[in-house]
Amino acid sequence: MDPLLLSHLVLWVVVAVLSVVVLALARQVGVLHERVAPLGAMATQTAVEIGEKAPEFDVLDLEGRKLHIGGARADGRGQLLLFVSPICPMCKKLMGAVRSFARRERQAVELVLLGDGEREAHRAMAVEHGVRDLPFAISPIVGMRFGIGKLPYAVLLDSNGVVRAKGIVNSREHLESLLVAHETGYASIQDYLVGSGRGRPNGAAASPTAAEGSRP
């Protein structure tokens, strides 16, 4: 047989085998995509649960401006309360994502940073990470009333001051998952996973990478 013809036959056989392998891999990628749960904030039990009216507070931010938390809002926006601390490494890591998230979602929610401790330490964190333009209040009573035990933790209130989503947030994806959970009508990402058949029965399918964060 002509060596050139033989080489062409071998080449076509190799191409056919590679095509089959690529198709098989593409199918496996599709299966994995269906099985892998979306990364979302891990909801934990707090003093104010989803569906309940949040308590209202009047506090001052780091710049001395009055800030009202909770209750009905005339502008129709919700409030995303983010509890942080300057001694929480994950909180500091999250600040970059917080800045861009707040700017992008400002039409839907007002992002409010809340801390507990020395005002100057929180002010230094705000300056260092470029979030001085965001409402940032120091008020231990807010965290106590909501029953926040781990940081960073976020609570989403709708325009009527009702808690719609909450969870430990370690990334921008976690923050966005709270808005998605509210928009889809699910109380949390765990409920979404169970309702869509992509999670485990007890809601334990929240991503294990959603670490519990640090205590203040």
Helices and strands as residue ranges (DSSP letters): H 3-35, E 57-60, E 66-69, E 78-83, H 89-104, E 109-115, H 119-128, E 136-138, H 140-146, E 153-157, E 163-168, H 172-184, H 189-195
